[in-house]
Amino acid sequence: MPLACFSRRAALAVASLAAAQAAVPALAQSVYPSKPITLVVPFPPGGSADTVGRLMGQQLSEALGQPVVIDNRPGAGTAIAAGMVAKAQPDGHTLLISSGSTFTANPAIRTNLPYDAVKSFDPIAVVARIPLIVLANNNVPVHNVKEFVAALRAAPDKYAYASFGSGSTAHFTGEIVLRAIGAKALHVPYKGSAPAMTDLIGGQVPFSVDTVTAALPQLKAGKVRAIAVTTAKRSSQLPEVPTFAESGYPDIDADTWIMVVAPKGLPAAVRQKLESALARSVALPSVAAQLRANGAEPLFSGSAASAALIEKELPLMRAVAQRADIKAD
């Protein structure tokens, strides 16, 4: 065989091998997901974010063809879980689903967070919004917004309200309500909705601010009384409960939202795949019905709108924290 021919064949073989090797990483990047996805929930099992997270995890698994493992990592006001995800590989196999507590409440009151709400994550989508509600113990002689305002104004040192955590969205919402109605009440923080609800039912605290998700079972059982929801519109699951806005306080419009994010640096193709899968999931009537049954309002916002939501709410929450002197535990 002529040397020149052999050299050409050798060169072609080397070139083919190099092309094949170069194609391997490109192929690996295009095949997503290539392994199970971990969806981190920074709350204990059973809460609103956990409920929505498990539902979205199931939908993502069906849409993407890989198991989605729910990893509950509560603690430090969601900062432990958020910090862990912020340091994970941005390949789409580790995601965080959380509420405004992580992205707007924490940064408003904490300076030593292990993450940056804007710089550490790539928002993928908001999948639901959850109304908040002011509740009363059944033995308190307050049945509506008018009586609630009158009671707190008449005895500013007598009443207290519970929330599911210092610096939580419930705490912020409570202070927003108090400022709007021109009243004062002592804030009593609990470590979660369950203990706060237990003490509300037992009469240890007269009022509380909680999610509709947590309130629904207790309201249906008649164990607590609803005063008003804090959103501009009534909850689809509690259509008989008025809003503060329709009771004469239009400045009260507060809820919490559930957002899925990834570590910063997520490839655009992976983000688009996840965003599309979540959009299709939220649009399914069966999923929307499950969300509503758990007190959440199905509402999809894509990555750009989700990022804009964080940017918009951060300064607002900082202003509330400064006015009400809200501090971290």
Legacy VTK file of the C-alpha trace (Angstrom):
# vtk DataFile Version 3.0
C-alpha trace
ASCII
DATASET POLYDATA
POINTS 329 float
0.000 0.000 0.000
1.440 3.422 -0.931
2.580 5.453 2.041
0.510 8.472 0.952
-2.689 6.394 0.865
-1.990 4.958 4.312
-1.335 8.436 5.665
-4.618 9.699 4.274
-6.539 6.805 5.801
-4.819 7.326 9.135
-5.631 11.000 9.060
-9.282 10.266 8.274
-9.445 7.751 11.127
-7.972 10.236 13.573
-10.349 12.926 12.386
-13.347 10.593 12.739
-12.299 9.592 16.254
-11.867 13.221 17.259
-15.285 14.102 15.863
-16.861 11.205 17.730
-15.211 12.222 20.981
-16.328 15.814 20.522
-19.877 14.652 19.884
-20.079 12.754 23.181
-20.291 15.825 25.467
-22.631 17.561 23.021
-24.894 14.510 23.004
-24.735 14.278 26.791
-25.794 17.923 27.079
-28.699 17.432 24.682
-30.103 14.444 26.578
-31.821 15.911 29.597
-32.589 14.601 32.104
-30.013 11.831 32.101
-30.643 10.772 35.725
-33.179 11.310 38.536
-33.996 14.914 39.425
-33.869 16.110 43.036
-36.509 18.670 43.912
-35.544 20.311 47.197
-38.350 21.599 49.438
-37.153 23.877 52.280
-40.116 23.033 54.502
-41.244 19.976 56.472
-43.634 17.525 54.786
-47.271 18.540 54.787
-47.024 22.297 54.262
-48.286 24.241 51.256
-44.935 24.345 49.452
-44.388 20.638 50.107
-47.856 19.784 48.791
-47.319 21.771 45.609
-43.762 20.427 45.301
-44.905 16.803 45.393
-47.560 17.478 42.801
-45.106 19.258 40.491
-42.517 16.538 41.066
-44.967 13.897 39.931
-45.837 15.912 36.840
-42.184 16.554 35.948
-41.407 12.869 36.305
-44.192 11.943 33.893
-43.226 14.675 31.421
-39.457 14.113 31.466
-39.261 10.356 31.920
-37.072 10.357 35.032
-37.900 9.954 38.730
-38.185 13.179 40.715
-37.030 12.752 44.310
-38.515 15.152 46.887
-35.857 16.229 49.400
-37.327 18.049 52.416
-34.654 20.250 53.994
-36.297 22.599 56.514
-34.361 24.996 58.687
-33.068 28.561 59.035
-36.132 30.046 57.375
-35.489 28.059 54.146
-31.856 29.249 53.983
-30.314 25.793 54.494
-32.047 24.287 51.474
-31.593 27.371 49.307
-27.878 27.550 50.124
-27.429 23.895 49.234
-29.165 24.260 45.866
-27.250 27.455 45.084
-24.009 25.443 45.267
-25.269 22.485 43.203
-24.293 21.782 39.601
-26.429 23.918 37.263
-27.372 20.984 35.041
-31.070 20.821 35.869
-30.827 17.726 38.044
-31.100 19.713 41.302
-33.995 22.145 41.634
-35.560 24.167 44.452
-39.270 24.810 44.912
-40.041 27.457 47.498
-42.134 30.461 48.400
-41.509 34.163 48.650
-39.942 33.494 52.050
-36.757 32.391 50.259
-36.560 34.996 47.539
-37.959 38.211 49.031
-38.621 37.862 52.779
-35.252 36.409 53.798
-33.153 38.966 51.866
-35.197 41.760 53.437
-34.144 40.818 56.979
-31.018 38.656 56.745
-27.536 39.783 55.761
-25.665 36.508 56.145
-27.600 34.270 53.771
-25.681 31.439 52.044
-27.226 32.541 48.745
-28.205 35.645 46.814
-31.871 35.706 45.827
-31.075 37.287 42.453
-27.557 36.107 41.622
-27.619 32.507 42.875
-30.594 31.146 40.926
-32.149 30.934 37.503
-35.931 31.173 37.967
-37.859 28.650 35.899
-41.504 29.267 36.734
-44.111 30.273 39.285
-46.632 27.423 39.417
-49.125 28.636 42.018
-50.076 31.485 44.291
-51.428 30.827 47.774
-53.740 33.327 49.480
-53.167 34.191 53.118
-55.956 34.544 55.620
-56.546 36.121 59.033
-58.109 33.619 61.425
-59.667 33.921 64.869
-60.189 31.573 67.780
-63.861 30.645 67.999
-64.225 32.143 71.475
-62.985 35.600 70.486
-65.953 37.974 69.966
-64.732 39.003 66.512
-66.582 37.750 63.422
-65.679 40.119 60.576
-63.246 42.806 59.454
-65.190 45.648 61.107
-65.148 43.913 64.500
-61.506 42.884 64.026
-60.428 46.485 63.394
-62.523 47.824 66.269
-61.158 45.269 68.746
-57.507 45.912 67.903
-57.883 49.679 67.874
-59.711 49.672 71.217
-57.159 47.485 73.007
-53.775 47.637 71.256
-51.986 45.885 74.118
-54.537 43.098 74.545
-54.329 41.115 71.318
-51.685 39.013 69.602
-51.475 37.176 66.308
-49.571 34.021 65.445
-47.586 33.348 62.284
-45.689 30.322 61.026
-42.336 31.997 61.630
-40.507 35.211 62.360
-39.744 36.884 59.042
-42.125 34.556 57.185
-44.596 35.731 54.578
-47.312 35.380 57.225
-45.366 37.714 59.533
-44.910 40.273 56.739
-48.584 40.008 55.808
-49.661 40.482 59.404
-47.691 43.714 59.608
-49.079 44.884 56.263
-52.609 44.333 57.603
-51.916 46.128 60.897
-50.451 49.150 59.137
-53.380 49.369 56.707
-56.055 49.208 59.430
-54.152 51.506 61.775
-53.846 49.074 64.661
-51.268 47.186 66.715
-50.964 43.609 67.947
-48.191 41.480 69.375
-46.596 39.088 66.891
-46.091 35.528 68.186
-43.894 33.468 65.835
-44.149 29.676 65.656
-42.024 27.089 63.902
-44.551 26.185 61.254
-48.288 26.324 60.633
-49.123 23.211 62.674
-48.071 24.510 66.114
-49.504 27.955 65.368
-52.835 26.404 64.417
-52.829 24.196 67.519
-52.451 27.210 69.787
-55.057 29.200 67.855
-57.583 26.390 68.258
-56.636 26.024 71.930
-57.041 29.727 72.617
-53.409 30.466 73.484
-53.495 33.155 70.765
-56.653 34.962 69.613
-55.677 35.496 65.971
-53.308 34.131 63.361
-52.174 34.755 59.809
-51.751 31.581 57.788
-52.095 30.163 54.306
-55.466 29.112 52.990
-53.858 25.701 52.485
-53.291 25.287 56.220
-56.598 26.890 57.163
-58.954 24.886 54.933
-59.232 21.686 57.008
-59.693 23.599 60.265
-62.293 25.938 58.773
-64.247 23.024 57.304
-64.162 21.328 60.706
-65.396 24.502 62.391
-62.369 24.697 64.681
-61.402 28.277 63.756
-63.132 31.320 62.290
-62.190 33.185 59.110
-61.991 36.983 59.282
-60.772 37.838 55.757
-58.313 36.819 53.071
-55.463 39.199 52.316
-55.584 38.989 48.518
-57.395 41.379 46.192
-59.747 38.582 45.096
-61.521 35.964 47.148
-60.094 32.461 47.371
-61.734 29.976 45.001
-61.884 27.515 47.900
-63.387 30.018 50.363
-65.735 32.093 48.212
-67.807 33.069 51.248
-64.827 34.702 53.009
-64.438 38.410 52.125
-61.234 40.235 51.310
-59.854 43.136 53.303
-59.967 45.134 50.073
-63.730 44.829 49.693
-64.096 45.684 53.375
-62.535 49.099 52.839
-58.792 48.400 52.856
-57.673 48.275 49.187
-53.979 48.519 50.109
-54.066 44.991 51.547
-53.141 42.625 48.735
-50.651 40.014 49.913
-50.149 36.359 49.142
-47.318 33.909 48.742
-46.221 32.236 45.560
-44.492 28.959 44.778
-41.529 29.155 42.401
-39.220 26.558 40.886
-35.601 27.647 40.407
-32.279 26.090 39.454
-28.702 26.998 40.379
-27.365 29.921 38.342
-25.929 28.884 34.998
-28.675 26.534 33.846
-28.344 25.848 30.095
-31.047 27.627 28.117
-32.254 24.409 26.476
-32.717 22.735 29.869
-34.543 25.759 31.254
-36.889 25.791 28.273
-37.600 22.078 28.671
-38.416 22.467 32.364
-40.447 25.624 31.801
-42.514 23.957 29.077
-43.117 20.858 31.212
-44.316 22.970 34.141
-46.523 25.110 31.892
-48.237 22.014 30.511
-48.633 20.573 34.002
-50.298 23.641 35.529
-52.648 23.838 32.522
-53.976 20.306 33.117
-57.480 20.429 34.633
-56.626 17.573 37.004
-53.549 19.402 38.319
-55.409 22.710 38.647
-58.135 20.906 40.601
-55.589 19.360 42.973
-53.931 22.725 43.527
-57.259 24.369 44.338
-58.247 21.508 46.627
-55.133 22.309 48.653
-55.870 26.037 48.860
-53.539 27.121 46.056
-54.542 29.081 42.974
-53.014 27.585 39.795
-51.135 30.339 38.010
-48.207 29.892 35.673
-45.563 32.569 35.093
-42.495 31.779 32.980
-38.838 32.395 33.744
-38.719 36.054 32.705
-41.849 36.969 34.667
-40.605 34.998 37.675
-37.295 36.868 37.718
-39.171 40.170 37.410
-41.403 39.201 40.341
-38.395 38.794 42.642
-36.916 42.105 41.491
-40.245 43.872 42.077
-41.034 42.446 45.521
-37.591 42.706 47.114
-37.665 46.484 47.728
-41.291 46.294 48.876
-40.474 43.662 51.481
-37.432 45.616 52.655
-39.674 48.635 53.190
-42.162 46.581 55.242
-39.336 45.096 57.327
-37.922 48.523 58.089
-41.299 50.056 59.031
-42.348 47.146 61.248
-38.848 46.442 62.566
-39.048 42.813 61.401
-35.887 40.926 62.263
-34.673 37.382 61.761
-34.697 34.909 64.637
LINES 1 330
329 0 1 2 3 4 5 6 7 8 9 10 11 12 13 14 15 16 17 18 19 20 21 22 23 24 25 26 27 28 29 30 31 32 33 34 35 36 37 38 39 40 41 42 43 44 45 46 47 48 49 50 51 52 53 54 55 56 57 58 59 60 61 62 63 64 65 66 67 68 69 70 71 72 73 74 75 76 77 78 79 80 81 82 83 84 85 86 87 88 89 90 91 92 93 94 95 96 97 98 99 100 101 102 103 104 105 106 107 108 109 110 111 112 113 114 115 116 117 118 119 120 121 122 123 124 125 126 127 128 129 130 131 132 133 134 135 136 137 138 139 140 141 142 143 144 145 146 147 148 149 150 151 152 153 154 155 156 157 158 159 160 161 162 163 164 165 166 167 168 169 170 171 172 173 174 175 176 177 178 179 180 181 182 183 184 185 186 187 188 189 190 191 192 193 194 195 196 197 198 199 200 201 202 203 204 205 206 207 208 209 210 211 212 213 214 215 216 217 218 219 220 221 222 223 224 225 226 227 228 229 230 231 232 233 234 235 236 237 238 239 240 241 242 243 244 245 246 247 248 249 250 251 252 253 254 255 256 257 258 259 260 261 262 263 264 265 266 267 268 269 270 271 272 273 274 275 276 277 278 279 280 281 282 283 284 285 286 287 288 289 290 291 292 293 294 295 296 297 298 299 300 301 302 303 304 305 306 307 308 309 310 311 312 313 314 315 316 317 318 319 320 321 322 323 324 325 326 327 328
